[in-house]
Amino acid sequence: MSDELEDLRYPLGRWVPPAAAGAAQVSGWLDEIADAPARLRAAVEGLPEGQLDTAYRPGGWTVRQVVHHLADSHVNVYTRFRLAMTEDEPAIRPYDEAAWAELDDARRGPIEASLQLIAALHERWVRLAQAISPDDLGRRYYHPELKPSVRLDEVLSSYAWHGRHDVAHITGLRDRMGW
């Protein structure tokens, strides 16, 4: 992949797992997760249908698909988070995010439902995560594609990044296109 395409695909760089997670880091990640729905809504504000159907990079998803992908991804991780809180290192079921992004609701569906879903979901997720102990942040789930198992504090870090990352796809496109 060329450097230019790598920069468009990873506008914030690739996610790097934290070496350790203290209370301040976790609080910061939760703030980012809480703020992500508003940042996403602001990123798509005023975009007409044609712009929603513009790919953020060559060969990439459209803005519409990115919005729906965020909803799909975060629904899945929220469920995984809850499973890890209630089971002993549960094995989760991966899903094919690229195939999901090609389904009709993601390719053509209005984004408002996903914007509302993300807002409600993040409200619940942040509330749950704020109420658990630091020891519980060490709970894990087993992801067969990401072996070894994943700690919940790593999940918070990666999904704080993920929200910023996908919003940056949209804002970067808007900047490049002068929207």
C-alpha positions as CSV (number, residue, x, y, z in Angstrom):
1,M,0.0,0.0,0.0
2,S,1.4,3.4,-0.9
3,D,2.1,5.9,1.9
4,E,-0.7,8.1,0.6
5,L,-3.3,5.4,0.7
6,E,-2.0,4.3,4.1
7,D,-2.4,7.8,5.4
8,L,-6.0,7.9,4.0
9,R,-6.8,4.5,5.5
10,Y,-5.2,5.3,8.9
11,P,-5.4,9.1,9.2
12,L,-4.5,8.9,12.9
13,G,-2.0,6.1,12.5
14,R,-2.7,2.5,13.5
15,W,-4.0,1.8,17.0
16,V,-1.3,0.9,19.4
17,P,-2.3,-1.1,22.5
18,P,-1.6,0.7,25.8
19,A,1.3,-0.6,27.9
20,A,-0.7,0.0,31.0
21,A,-4.1,1.6,31.8
22,G,-4.4,3.8,34.8
23,A,-7.5,5.5,36.0
24,A,-6.7,8.7,34.2
25,Q,-6.3,6.9,30.9
26,V,-9.5,4.9,31.3
27,S,-11.4,8.1,32.2
28,G,-10.0,9.8,29.0
29,W,-11.0,6.9,26.9
30,L,-14.5,6.9,28.3
31,D,-14.7,10.7,27.7
32,E,-13.8,10.0,24.0
33,I,-16.3,7.2,23.7
34,A,-19.0,9.5,25.3
35,D,-18.1,12.3,22.9
36,A,-17.9,10.2,19.7
37,P,-21.6,10.4,18.8
38,A,-21.5,14.2,18.8
39,R,-18.3,14.3,16.8
40,L,-19.7,11.9,14.3
41,R,-22.9,13.9,13.9
42,A,-20.9,17.1,13.4
43,A,-18.7,15.3,10.8
44,V,-21.7,14.4,8.7
45,E,-23.8,17.6,9.4
46,G,-25.2,19.1,6.2
47,L,-23.9,16.4,3.8
48,P,-26.3,15.8,0.9
49,E,-27.0,12.3,-0.4
50,G,-24.3,12.5,-3.1
51,Q,-21.6,13.4,-0.6
52,L,-22.8,10.6,1.8
53,D,-22.2,8.3,-1.1
54,T,-18.6,9.4,-1.7
55,A,-15.8,7.1,-0.7
56,Y,-13.4,8.5,1.8
57,R,-10.5,7.0,-0.1
58,P,-10.0,5.1,-3.4
59,G,-11.4,1.6,-2.8
60,G,-12.8,2.6,0.6
61,W,-16.2,2.8,2.0
62,T,-18.6,5.7,1.5
63,V,-19.3,8.2,4.2
64,R,-22.7,6.4,4.6
65,Q,-21.0,3.0,5.0
66,V,-18.6,4.5,7.6
67,V,-21.4,5.7,9.7
68,H,-23.3,2.4,9.5
69,H,-20.0,0.5,10.1
70,L,-19.5,2.5,13.4
71,A,-22.9,1.5,14.6
72,D,-22.3,-2.2,13.6
73,S,-18.9,-2.3,15.1
74,H,-19.8,-0.6,18.4
75,V,-22.9,-2.8,18.8
76,N,-20.7,-5.8,18.5
77,V,-18.1,-4.5,21.0
78,Y,-20.7,-3.4,23.5
79,T,-22.1,-7.0,23.5
80,R,-18.7,-8.4,23.8
81,F,-17.9,-6.1,26.7
82,R,-21.1,-7.2,28.5
83,L,-20.3,-10.9,27.9
84,A,-16.9,-10.4,29.4
85,M,-18.5,-8.8,32.5
86,T,-20.9,-11.7,33.0
87,E,-18.9,-14.7,31.8
88,D,-15.4,-16.1,32.4
89,E,-13.4,-15.1,29.3
90,P,-16.2,-15.9,26.8
91,A,-15.3,-16.7,23.2
92,I,-17.0,-14.2,20.9
93,R,-18.1,-14.6,17.4
94,P,-16.3,-12.4,14.9
95,Y,-18.2,-10.9,12.0
96,D,-17.1,-9.9,8.5
97,E,-17.3,-6.1,8.7
98,A,-16.6,-5.7,5.0
99,A,-19.5,-7.9,4.1
100,W,-21.8,-6.1,6.6
101,A,-20.8,-2.8,4.9
102,E,-22.0,-4.1,1.6
103,L,-25.5,-5.0,2.8
104,D,-28.3,-2.8,1.5
105,D,-29.0,-1.0,4.8
106,A,-25.3,0.1,5.0
107,R,-24.9,1.0,1.3
108,R,-28.2,2.9,0.9
109,G,-29.9,3.3,4.2
110,P,-30.4,6.7,5.9
111,I,-27.7,7.5,8.4
112,E,-30.0,8.9,11.1
113,A,-30.9,5.5,12.6
114,S,-27.2,4.7,13.0
115,L,-26.5,8.1,14.5
116,Q,-29.2,7.6,17.0
117,L,-28.1,4.0,17.7
118,I,-24.5,5.1,18.4
119,A,-25.6,7.9,20.7
120,A,-27.8,5.6,22.8
121,L,-25.3,2.7,22.7
122,H,-22.4,4.9,23.9
123,E,-24.6,6.3,26.7
124,R,-25.2,2.8,28.0
125,W,-21.6,1.6,27.4
126,V,-20.0,4.6,29.2
127,R,-22.4,4.2,32.1
128,L,-21.6,0.5,32.4
129,A,-17.8,1.0,32.1
130,Q,-17.8,3.9,34.7
131,A,-19.5,1.6,37.2
132,I,-17.0,-1.3,37.1
133,S,-13.9,-1.7,39.2
134,P,-10.4,-1.4,38.0
135,D,-10.1,-5.2,38.5
136,D,-13.0,-5.7,36.2
137,L,-11.2,-3.8,33.4
138,G,-8.8,-6.7,33.4
139,R,-11.6,-9.1,32.5
140,R,-11.2,-10.6,29.0
141,Y,-13.0,-12.1,26.1
142,Y,-11.4,-14.5,23.6
143,H,-11.4,-13.3,20.0
144,P,-10.5,-16.1,17.7
145,E,-9.0,-13.8,15.1
146,L,-7.0,-11.6,17.6
147,K,-5.5,-14.3,19.8
148,P,-4.7,-14.0,22.7
149,S,-7.7,-12.8,24.6
150,V,-8.6,-9.1,24.8
151,R,-8.7,-7.1,28.1
152,L,-11.6,-4.7,28.6
153,D,-9.2,-1.8,29.2
154,E,-7.7,-2.5,25.8
155,V,-11.2,-2.6,24.3
156,L,-11.8,0.9,25.7
157,S,-8.5,2.2,24.3
158,S,-9.1,0.7,20.9
159,Y,-12.7,1.9,20.6
160,A,-11.9,5.4,21.7
161,W,-9.3,5.3,18.9
162,H,-11.8,3.7,16.5
163,G,-14.4,6.5,16.9
164,R,-11.7,9.2,16.3
165,H,-10.4,7.1,13.4
166,D,-13.6,6.8,11.5
167,V,-14.6,10.4,12.2
168,A,-11.2,11.4,10.7
169,H,-12.1,9.5,7.5
170,I,-15.1,11.8,7.1
171,T,-13.5,15.0,8.2
172,G,-10.4,14.3,6.1
173,L,-12.6,13.8,3.0
174,R,-14.5,17.0,3.7
175,D,-11.3,18.9,4.0
176,R,-9.8,17.4,0.8
177,M,-13.1,18.1,-1.1
178,G,-13.7,21.5,0.4
179,W,-17.0,20.6,1.8
